[in-house]
Amino acid sequence: MVTEVVDRPGELRYEITSDGEPAGHAEYTVTDGLITFTHTEIDPSFEGQGLGGRLVREALDDVRGRGLKVLPMCPFVKGWIERHPDYIDLVHRSPKE
């Protein structure tokens, strides 16, 4: 299985394909220095193959390279970051935290 994750800024989402077939996406919004992940979806025919985790990992790696902070409003992205503490430094903290 060949997978690829690409950012589609015009559509405000990262997309993942598996063997050239669309398999899912992670939607986001961007403001000054902050990317907010709002929804992640994997096509039911691709569930259970680890594609959601790969999508989030590669999206966050791209975000890190762009120097952005992350606001994980999407429960899937939030849970993934909690299980992978090496990405916690990307999470936006309010001045009160």
Secondary structure, DSSP 8 states (H G I E B T S, - for coil): --EEEEEETTTTEEEEEETTEEEEEEEEEEETTEEEEEEEEE-GGGTTSSHHHHHHHHHHHHHHHHT-EEEE-SHHHHHHHHH-GGGGGGB---TT-
